[in-house]
Amino acid sequence: MNELLYFPFFVGLLVLLSPFVGYYMAIVLNAKRLPLEPLFQRFLFSGDPPSQTPKQYLKSMLAFHLFGAGILFLILRYQNLLPKNPLKLVGMNWDLALNTTISFITNTNWQAYSGESQLSYFSQMVGLTPQNFLSAGVGISVLMFVSRSIVSSKETKFGNFWLDLFRSTFYILLPISIVVAILLVSQGVVQSFLDPLRIVGLGGQNQTIPFGPAASQISIKQIGTNGGGFFGVNSAHPFENPTPISNFIQMFSILFLPASCVFLYGKITNSFRHAWVVFFVMLVFFILGFVGIFYSEWNHSGFWEGKETRFTLTESTLWMSSTTAASNGSVNSMHDSYSPLAGGIAIFQMMLGEIIFGGVGTGMYGMVLFLILTVFLSGLMTGRTPEYFGKKIGSYEIKWTLFGILAPTACILIGTMVTIFLESGYSAKGPHALSQILYAYSSAAGNNGSAFAGFGADNLWGNLSLGLSMLIGRFSVIYAVVLVSGSLGGKVTTLSSEGNFRLDTVLFGVLTFSVLLIVCGLSFFPVLALGPILEHLLVGKGLFF
């Protein structure tokens, strides 16, 4: 495809398909009864699943994560005792196993390990792949809870976590990932249980060529905005991403379900026009980010180290922009090899809270916090009582909104500061070292999972601090948005009038865009100025790090 048409075609397809997929998701998740559900209900409940209060919903979610984390940790720690381990790999150290477990249950997929050389087929297929489905399903489930509660009036219960998770996984994620896996296999992505092939290379060295059930994991890693690669170099590996067609399929898979979740929210809240406003706010951020990354790389066309020459400049920069706009850590080139300005834009996109489409469900419910903040600030400026969908926003809602926005921010800044003083985990010096560390904690707190390759995270401090950042980044936002939306659901919905601030106008979109830019700019501009911005200026003077 012509490079000039590649990006417009990608965006056009995203705009065209997202509303229809969002509508389908709303139908499935709001249906009265679906096939297979009687079996599920008999297994967990005596009758219909009971609706839950916000606190009951959160308790169910946390219990589910604790159970899943325990199983995954044991698989990783003792994989040497389990089947399908052709390389006879030993179990992970406890801190790396804990970090990896947290990474996958929080939809982060941060990889301080190399998949083909440190994990068995069993660990990848039985341990990691189910969490790719379930962590994404939790994101959709929480968004459904938030959507229902916001448009409820004087209610205290807003759906059942287990039913939402079942429907999200089996009626949305599973069928789409099967289709994508088949498409990837057709392009040459490996899907095999064969033992690794041992050969002698051209230089006479012994070489091991890994196989494995990769396509099944890669499809859900992209669809579920997880990002954890089957191979160490992720989608830059020719077995994981062999052709331009597989590259487009994977790249589009990263964004189309998160974008569809915006319209899922619009359908459940009966405000498709509001959803379009939110969608275009996200899209404008995405386009600006891509243009900035592309322009910077085009100006520094000699930076080819760490990039795949089989992919064009558009394909590499669009992937980088897509994966950092969503909470997806997959890569088809090494982000540490990009120009300082391009790397800085990628960091800033993660610092926004991964709400430029973001993760499956998580991007939209994270955006809800910023929408509430926008309404509140707009009300203060105009002297109106701030209302969101006819619900008055009070001090309780604003306190939890700010908690959900600021908790990941604190993880990024504090984690970066402490790591710098420890002088641990990075190989570069000067502003690039700061960029490496800043990228790592932005990725962890934003549940992204990608990294600057020069940052060495597999040590005790890296595994524990990044693991804590992932937990806070995931659950602080969920906790805040569930409590805020539950509180709004318990209030009386007031009738719309001429005095209400409309949510479906260009003005509201501009205000939301401005609030995002100002809040994140004020939080992070100083540290960005000392890292990627300073490095960009020094590279222009011929100084490299």
Stockholm file with secondary structure:
# STOCKHOLM 1.0

chainA/1-545         MNELLYFPFFVGLLVLLSPFVGYYMAIVLNAKRLPLEPLFQRFLFSGDPPSQTPKQYLKSMLAFHLFGAGILFLILRYQNLLPKNPLKLVGMNWDLALNTTISFITNTNWQAYSGESQLSYFSQMVGLTPQNFLSAGVGISVLMFVSRSIVSSKETKFGNFWLDLFRSTFYILLPISIVVAILLVSQGVVQSFLDPLRIVGLGGQNQTIPFGPAASQISIKQIGTNGGGFFGVNSAHPFENPTPISNFIQMFSILFLPASCVFLYGKITNSFRHAWVVFFVMLVFFILGFVGIFYSEWNHSGFWEGKETRFTLTESTLWMSSTTAASNGSVNSMHDSYSPLAGGIAIFQMMLGEIIFGGVGTGMYGMVLFLILTVFLSGLMTGRTPEYFGKKIGSYEIKWTLFGILAPTACILIGTMVTIFLESGYSAKGPHALSQILYAYSSAAGNNGSAFAGFGADNLWGNLSLGLSMLIGRFSVIYAVVLVSGSLGGKVTTLSSEGNFRLDTVLFGVLTFSVLLIVCGLSFFPVLALGPILEHLLVGKGLFF
#=GR chainA/1-545 SS CCHHHHHHHHHHHHHHHHHHHHHHHHHHHTCSCCTTHHHHHHHHCSSSCCCCCHHHHHHHHHHHHHHHHHHHHHHHHTGGGSSCCTTCCCCCCHHHHHHHHHHHHTTCCCCSSCHHHHCCHHIIIIIIHHHHHHHHHHHHHHHHHHHHHHTCSSCSCCCCHHHHHHHHIIIIIHHHHHHHHHHHHHTTCCBCCCCCEEEECTTSCEEEECCCBHHHHHHHHHHTTCCCCSSTTGGGSTTTSCSHHHHHHHHHHHHHHHHHHHHHHHHHTTCHHHHHHHHHHHHHHHHHHHHHHHHHHHHTTTCCTTSCTTSCHHHHHHHHHHHHHTTCCCCSSCGGGSCHHHHHHHHHHHHTTSTTTTSTTHHHHHHHHHHHHHHHHHHHHHTCCCEETTEECCHHHHHHHHHHHHHHHHHHHHHHHHHHHHTCSBCCCHHHHHHHHHHHHHHHHTTCCCCCTTBCCCSHHHHHHHHHHHHHHHHHHHHHHHHHHHHHHTSCCCCCCTTSCCSSSHHHHHHHHHHHHHHHHHHHHHHHIIIIIHHHHHHHTTCCC
#=GC SS_cons         CCHHHHHHHHHHHHHHHHHHHHHHHHHHHTCSCCTTHHHHHHHHCSSSCCCCCHHHHHHHHHHHHHHHHHHHHHHHHTGGGSSCCTTCCCCCCHHHHHHHHHHHHTTCCCCSSCHHHHCCHHIIIIIIHHHHHHHHHHHHHHHHHHHHHHTCSSCSCCCCHHHHHHHHIIIIIHHHHHHHHHHHHHTTCCBCCCCCEEEECTTSCEEEECCCBHHHHHHHHHHTTCCCCSSTTGGGSTTTSCSHHHHHHHHHHHHHHHHHHHHHHHHHTTCHHHHHHHHHHHHHHHHHHHHHHHHHHHHTTTCCTTSCTTSCHHHHHHHHHHHHHTTCCCCSSCGGGSCHHHHHHHHHHHHTTSTTTTSTTHHHHHHHHHHHHHHHHHHHHHTCCCEETTEECCHHHHHHHHHHHHHHHHHHHHHHHHHHHHTCSBCCCHHHHHHHHHHHHHHHHTTCCCCCTTBCCCSHHHHHHHHHHHHHHHHHHHHHHHHHHHHHHTSCCCCCCTTSCCSSSHHHHHHHHHHHHHHHHHHHHHHHIIIIIHHHHHHHTTCCC
//
